[in-house]
Each structure stands twice: as structure tokens, then as C-alpha cells.
Amino acid sequence: MASVSDWKVPASAQPKPEDYAFDLDAALSAVVAVRAVVPPDAFTADTLGTERAGNGVLIRSNGLVLTIGYLVTEAETIWLTLIDGRAVPGTVLAYDQTTGFGLIQALARVDLPALPIGQSSAVSVGERVVVGGAGGRQRSLAARIVAKQEFAGYWEYVVDEAIFTAPSHPNWGGTALIGSNGDLIGIGSLQLQEGREQGPPGDLNMIVPIDLLKPIFDDLMTLGRPNTPARPWLGMYATEIESKIVVVGLAKDGPAQKADIRTGDVVLSVAGAQVSGLAGLYRRVWGLGAAGIEIPVSIYRDGKTFETRIKTGDRNRFLKAPKLH
């Protein structure tokens, strides 16, 4: 991911104030740069790095920032850079594994307007949007919504109706998806490549819809997590290859590794039910109970099929808790 200080969106791709019915510059002033430092012994240090940079969005005038959670997971130091160049410290308030959202509280006055929360379910494919990055128009992108559909990630993550935008923002993590009313309708999470029948493939941004925040917001603010039982976690990274669910990695000392699941294994069924696709696999596991339950799975390995059991865990227990300031 590019540094927030060494790039600009090409002028032809930047949003232009006259194209929108809201105050574009005021809306973009709510987008801040996020820098996080994570200790080397953190659970996510090897996969996500110890220094992370991206964006966040002021959603309250008191300095509350919404971002994508992988930027701040296990962070011990947070710095926010505002549109006027000021750098202020922050602290992580919450990270929700289910949605992927993270909340940061600025530890100094920001004196900037917050971006109002919109309704992501109301936006349509083809709608013109702004993907806002920290630094104003020069680091923001005029885009369109090209799809709204299910997304499943190899890290045991599913969004029922993710938003996909094009062209792709080059510093996508934590960007603000701003709708036609100048409100926040999603938070940037990933860059994906779209295959096309003609011409070279193009890049898309996957956006987590803002409507997922509303039911859990109060819990995140008071508890730091949703007030629901933790989902069972396998610690197994999988992908779909020729309609098969194949294990491509394992979390160190995670439940699947302890159960002797191996890279290259093919998952055939869970608790006696054949699973189809990553989303189907995860929903089957999550539907069996809370973290800690044993999951019977059928595995194909080296020409043989066998049954085994994985004692699931609570992923949050593997993570370092945020430092309180």
C-alpha cells in the first residue's frame, strides 16, 4: 500500500467540486491519515506488518474516527494526520472481527467537521461516488459503484452485500466512500482484480457498507466489541480452486494447525454437510455454535479421505489488547 505522503491521484481522476451537490472539500476534510505501530510479537505482525498506514473518517466532532480494522489491530501507537497537516495521537477503542470495522479516538482536539453517516442499502449500482483519501481532492478519486454482492475472504470473513467501486483507489485501506448526499456509505477494505472478457483486467475496491456499523455501534463504544458470543474460529486460510475448498495457509498455533490440518488439504464437508464455496464453509461453521465448540470435518489429502475434529477458538484471544491512554 502506498504511503499517504508520496503519491497523488492523477488530476483527470480526481473528483471536481462542480460535479457534486454537496461541499466536496468540506466532506473530504473529515478524512484523516492513520499510522499505526504494532509490536513485533503481535499475532498479526507477520501477516499485516508492524507499521501500517491508511485512512480513517471522522464520524463524530469529538474526534471519533472510523477505519478498517486491520490497520489498527494490536496497535500500541496510533497517529492521525488531519487535513491541515496537524498530527494528533489516537487510541484504539474497538475492532470488530465480523464487519472488519475499527474505531479510534483522537486524544487531542481536531476542530474539524464529521462526515454524517449515510445509508449504504439505498445506493445503486452505477451511482457516482467519491472514494476519499486523506489529503483532500489530490488523494481522492471520482468513482462509480460497479457491483453490490457477497464477498468472502480467506481469513474467515463474509460480507453479505459488499460494495465494489471502480476505478480503484491506490491507497484504499480505510478510505471514505462518499455518496451523492455527501454522507459516508462505506469504508475501503481491499483492492481486487476483475477479470474481463476483452482487454486487460481492471482493479476494484471492496468497500464495507456503513449499514453494518449501525447495529453494533453502541456496543463498540461501551464494550469495545459487539455484545454477542464470539464466532468459532478455525485459524485456517482457504481459497476456492476448481470448485474445491483448498487450505492455503494456517494461523500459527491456531485451532486448525493443532488439529493437524495441512496446506493443500481439501475440505469436503463440515458436520456431515457438504460445503460449497468459502461463504458456505464459514456460515456452516458459524451456525454450529460459539467459539470453543468442536467441529467435525471431512478432509481429502494425498488421495485419501478422512474425518477429524477441530476445536475452534476465539480469534480475539490471540490478539494483543489495545493499550489504554
C-alpha positions as CSV (number, residue, x, y, z in Angstrom):
1,M,0.0,0.0,0.0
2,A,1.4,3.4,-1.0
3,S,2.4,5.9,1.6
4,V,-0.1,8.7,2.2
5,S,2.7,11.3,1.6
6,D,4.3,10.2,-1.7
7,W,1.6,10.0,-4.3
8,K,-1.4,11.8,-5.8
9,V,-4.3,10.7,-7.8
10,P,-4.0,11.8,-11.5
11,A,-5.8,15.1,-12.0
12,S,-8.1,13.6,-14.5
13,A,-9.4,11.0,-12.0
14,Q,-9.8,13.4,-9.1
15,P,-13.3,14.5,-8.0
16,K,-14.3,18.0,-9.1
17,P,-16.4,20.2,-6.8
18,E,-18.8,21.2,-9.6
19,D,-19.8,17.6,-10.2
20,Y,-21.4,17.2,-6.8
21,A,-24.4,18.7,-5.0
22,F,-22.5,18.8,-1.6
23,D,-19.5,20.7,-0.4
24,L,-16.8,18.3,-1.6
25,D,-13.9,19.9,0.2
26,A,-15.7,20.0,3.5
27,A,-16.6,16.3,3.2
28,L,-13.0,15.4,2.4
29,S,-11.7,17.4,5.3
30,A,-13.2,14.6,7.5
31,V,-10.8,12.0,6.1
32,V,-7.6,11.6,8.1
33,A,-4.4,9.7,7.6
34,V,-3.9,6.8,10.1
35,R,-0.5,5.4,11.0
36,A,-0.2,2.5,13.4
37,V,2.8,0.8,15.1
38,V,2.3,-2.8,16.2
39,P,4.7,-4.8,18.4
40,P,6.9,-7.4,16.7
41,D,5.4,-10.2,18.8
42,A,1.8,-9.4,17.9
43,F,-0.2,-12.2,16.4
44,T,-0.8,-10.2,13.2
45,A,2.7,-8.8,12.9
46,D,3.8,-11.4,10.3
47,T,0.8,-11.1,8.1
48,L,-0.1,-7.4,8.4
49,G,3.3,-5.9,9.3
50,T,4.3,-3.8,12.3
51,E,3.9,-0.4,10.6
52,R,0.6,0.2,8.9
53,A,-0.7,3.2,7.1
54,G,-4.1,4.1,5.6
55,N,-7.1,6.3,6.2
56,G,-9.9,6.9,8.6
57,V,-13.0,9.1,8.7
58,L,-14.2,11.5,11.5
59,I,-17.7,10.4,12.3
60,R,-18.1,12.5,15.5
61,S,-17.0,16.0,16.2
62,N,-15.2,14.8,19.4
63,G,-12.5,13.1,17.3
64,L,-14.1,9.6,16.8
65,V,-12.6,8.0,13.7
66,L,-13.9,5.0,11.8
67,T,-11.4,3.0,9.8
68,I,-10.8,-0.5,8.6
69,G,-9.8,-2.6,11.5
70,Y,-6.7,-4.4,10.1
71,L,-4.9,-1.1,10.2
72,V,-5.1,-0.8,13.9
73,T,-5.4,-4.4,15.1
74,E,-3.0,-4.9,18.1
75,A,-1.6,-1.4,17.6
76,E,0.3,0.1,20.5
77,T,0.8,3.6,18.9
78,I,-1.7,5.5,16.7
79,W,-1.1,8.8,14.9
80,L,-3.8,10.7,13.0
81,T,-2.8,13.4,10.4
82,L,-5.5,15.9,9.7
83,I,-6.3,17.8,6.5
84,D,-4.5,20.9,7.9
85,G,-1.3,18.9,8.5
86,R,-1.6,18.5,12.3
87,A,-0.6,15.2,13.7
88,V,-2.5,14.0,16.8
89,P,-2.2,10.8,18.8
90,G,-5.1,8.4,19.0
91,T,-6.1,5.2,20.8
92,V,-8.0,2.2,19.5
93,L,-11.4,1.9,21.0
94,A,-12.7,-1.2,19.2
95,Y,-12.2,-3.7,16.4
96,D,-15.0,-5.9,15.2
97,Q,-13.9,-9.2,13.5
98,T,-17.3,-9.7,11.9
99,T,-17.6,-6.4,10.0
100,G,-13.9,-5.5,9.9
101,F,-14.5,-2.0,11.3
102,G,-12.2,-0.3,13.7
103,L,-12.8,2.7,15.9
104,I,-10.1,5.2,17.0
105,Q,-10.4,8.1,19.5
106,A,-8.3,11.1,18.8
107,L,-6.5,12.2,22.0
108,A,-6.5,15.9,21.1
109,R,-9.0,18.4,19.7
110,V,-9.4,18.1,16.0
111,D,-11.8,21.1,15.3
112,L,-13.0,19.6,12.0
113,P,-16.5,18.6,10.8
114,A,-17.5,15.0,11.0
115,L,-18.9,13.2,8.0
116,P,-22.5,12.2,8.5
117,I,-23.5,8.5,8.4
118,G,-25.5,7.6,5.3
119,Q,-27.5,4.5,4.2
120,S,-25.5,2.1,2.1
121,S,-28.5,0.0,1.3
122,A,-30.0,2.9,-0.6
123,V,-27.2,3.3,-3.1
124,S,-27.4,1.7,-6.5
125,V,-25.0,0.1,-9.0
126,G,-23.9,2.7,-11.4
127,E,-24.1,5.5,-8.9
128,R,-21.4,8.1,-8.9
129,V,-19.4,8.2,-5.7
130,V,-16.2,9.7,-4.2
131,V,-13.5,7.4,-2.7
132,G,-12.0,9.9,-0.3
133,G,-8.4,9.6,0.9
134,A,-6.5,11.7,3.5
135,G,-5.2,14.9,1.9
136,G,-8.2,16.2,0.1
137,R,-9.0,16.1,-3.6
138,Q,-5.5,15.3,-4.7
139,R,-5.7,12.0,-2.9
140,S,-9.3,11.2,-3.6
141,L,-11.0,9.5,-6.6
142,A,-14.1,10.0,-8.6
143,A,-15.6,6.5,-9.0
144,R,-18.8,4.6,-9.6
145,I,-20.4,1.6,-7.8
146,V,-20.0,-1.3,-10.2
147,A,-21.4,-4.1,-8.0
148,K,-23.1,-4.9,-4.7
149,Q,-22.7,-8.6,-3.9
150,E,-21.5,-11.2,-1.4
151,F,-17.8,-11.2,-0.6
152,A,-15.9,-14.0,1.2
153,G,-12.3,-13.6,2.4
154,Y,-9.8,-16.3,3.1
155,W,-9.4,-15.1,6.7
156,E,-12.9,-16.4,7.7
157,Y,-14.8,-13.3,6.7
158,V,-18.0,-12.7,4.8
159,V,-19.9,-9.6,3.9
160,D,-23.4,-10.3,2.6
161,E,-23.6,-7.3,0.3
162,A,-20.2,-5.7,-0.1
163,I,-19.9,-2.6,-2.4
164,F,-17.4,-2.7,-5.2
165,T,-16.2,0.5,-6.9
166,A,-14.0,1.4,-9.9
167,P,-11.6,2.7,-10.7
168,S,-9.5,1.6,-7.8
169,H,-8.1,3.9,-5.2
170,P,-4.3,3.3,-4.8
171,N,-4.3,3.7,-1.0
172,W,-7.6,2.0,-0.4
173,G,-7.4,1.0,3.3
174,G,-9.9,3.0,5.4
175,T,-11.0,5.3,2.6
176,A,-14.3,7.1,2.9
177,L,-17.0,6.1,0.3
178,I,-19.0,9.3,0.0
179,G,-22.4,9.2,-1.6
180,S,-24.4,11.7,-3.6
181,N,-25.6,13.4,-0.4
182,G,-22.1,14.0,0.9
183,D,-22.5,11.2,3.6
184,L,-20.5,8.2,4.5
185,I,-21.8,5.0,2.9
186,G,-18.8,2.7,3.4
187,I,-15.1,2.2,4.4
188,G,-12.5,0.9,2.0
189,S,-11.1,-2.5,2.7
190,L,-9.4,-4.2,-0.3
191,Q,-8.2,-4.0,-3.8
192,L,-9.3,-6.8,-6.1
193,Q,-8.7,-7.6,-9.7
194,E,-11.7,-8.0,-12.0
195,G,-11.4,-10.4,-15.0
196,R,-12.8,-9.0,-18.3
197,E,-13.7,-10.8,-21.5
198,Q,-12.0,-8.2,-23.5
199,G,-8.9,-6.1,-22.7
200,P,-6.7,-6.3,-19.6
201,P,-8.1,-7.0,-16.1
202,G,-9.1,-4.0,-14.0
203,D,-8.8,-3.2,-10.3
204,L,-11.7,-2.7,-8.0
205,N,-12.1,-1.6,-4.4
206,M,-14.1,-3.7,-2.0
207,I,-16.0,-1.4,0.4
208,V,-17.6,-2.5,3.7
209,P,-21.1,-1.0,3.8
210,I,-21.8,1.5,6.6
211,D,-25.1,-0.1,7.4
212,L,-23.2,-2.9,9.2
213,L,-21.9,-0.3,11.8
214,K,-25.3,0.8,13.0
215,P,-26.5,-2.3,14.9
216,I,-23.1,-2.7,16.7
217,F,-22.1,0.9,17.3
218,D,-23.3,1.3,20.8
219,D,-21.6,-2.0,21.8
220,L,-18.4,-0.9,20.2
221,M,-18.4,2.3,22.1
222,T,-19.1,0.8,25.5
223,L,-17.6,-2.7,25.3
224,G,-15.1,-2.4,22.5
225,R,-16.8,-5.3,20.7
226,P,-20.3,-6.5,19.8
227,N,-22.3,-7.9,22.8
228,T,-22.7,-11.3,21.2
229,P,-20.9,-14.7,21.6
230,A,-17.6,-14.9,19.6
231,R,-17.9,-16.9,16.4
232,P,-15.9,-20.1,16.2
233,W,-12.6,-19.6,14.5
234,L,-10.7,-22.2,12.7
235,G,-7.4,-20.4,12.0
236,M,-7.4,-21.8,8.5
237,Y,-6.8,-19.8,5.4
238,A,-8.6,-21.3,2.4
239,T,-9.5,-20.5,-1.2
240,E,-11.6,-21.9,-4.0
241,I,-9.7,-23.8,-6.7
242,E,-11.8,-25.5,-9.4
243,S,-14.9,-25.6,-7.2
244,K,-12.9,-27.1,-4.3
245,I,-12.1,-25.5,-0.9
246,V,-8.4,-25.8,-0.5
247,V,-6.3,-24.9,2.6
248,V,-3.6,-22.5,1.6
249,G,-2.3,-21.5,5.0
250,L,-2.7,-21.9,8.7
251,A,-2.6,-19.4,11.6
252,K,0.4,-20.3,13.9
253,D,-0.8,-22.3,16.9
254,G,-4.4,-21.8,15.7
255,P,-7.1,-24.5,16.0
256,A,-6.7,-26.0,12.6
257,Q,-2.9,-26.3,12.9
258,K,-3.4,-28.0,16.3
259,A,-5.8,-30.4,14.6
260,D,-3.1,-31.3,12.1
261,I,-4.8,-29.7,9.1
262,R,-2.2,-29.1,6.5
263,T,-1.7,-26.8,3.5
264,G,-3.1,-28.5,0.4
265,D,-5.9,-30.3,2.3
266,V,-9.3,-30.1,0.6
267,V,-12.3,-29.5,2.9
268,L,-15.2,-31.8,1.8
269,S,-17.8,-31.4,4.5
270,V,-18.5,-29.8,7.9
271,A,-20.5,-31.6,10.5
272,G,-21.8,-34.0,7.8
273,A,-22.9,-31.4,5.4
274,Q,-21.1,-30.8,2.1
275,V,-19.9,-27.2,1.8
276,S,-19.8,-25.2,-1.4
277,G,-17.7,-22.0,-1.6
278,L,-15.9,-20.1,1.2
279,A,-19.0,-18.3,2.3
280,G,-20.8,-21.6,2.6
281,L,-18.0,-23.1,4.6
282,Y,-17.8,-20.2,7.1
283,R,-21.6,-19.9,7.5
284,R,-21.8,-23.7,8.2
285,V,-19.1,-23.4,10.9
286,W,-20.6,-20.2,12.5
287,G,-24.1,-21.8,12.5
288,L,-22.9,-24.7,14.8
289,G,-22.4,-22.6,17.9
290,A,-20.0,-20.2,19.6
291,A,-16.2,-20.2,19.8
292,G,-14.9,-23.3,21.6
293,I,-17.1,-25.9,20.0
294,E,-15.6,-28.9,18.2
295,I,-16.2,-29.0,14.5
296,P,-16.2,-32.4,12.7
297,V,-14.7,-32.0,9.2
298,S,-14.1,-34.3,6.3
299,I,-10.7,-33.8,4.6
300,Y,-9.2,-35.1,1.4
301,R,-5.4,-35.4,1.4
302,D,-3.0,-37.4,-0.8
303,G,-5.7,-39.5,-2.4
304,K,-7.4,-40.4,0.9
305,T,-10.5,-39.0,2.7
306,F,-10.6,-39.0,6.5
307,E,-12.6,-37.4,9.3
308,T,-11.1,-35.2,12.0
309,R,-12.3,-32.6,14.5
310,I,-11.2,-29.0,15.1
311,K,-11.7,-27.5,18.5
312,T,-12.4,-23.9,17.5
313,G,-11.1,-20.8,19.2
314,D,-12.0,-17.2,19.8
315,R,-9.7,-15.2,17.5
316,N,-9.7,-12.2,19.8
317,R,-7.9,-14.1,22.5
318,F,-4.9,-14.5,20.1
319,L,-4.7,-10.7,19.8
320,K,-3.0,-8.2,22.0
321,A,-5.5,-5.9,23.7
322,P,-5.3,-2.2,22.8
323,K,-3.2,0.0,25.2
324,L,-5.3,2.4,27.2
325,H,-4.1,6.0,27.3
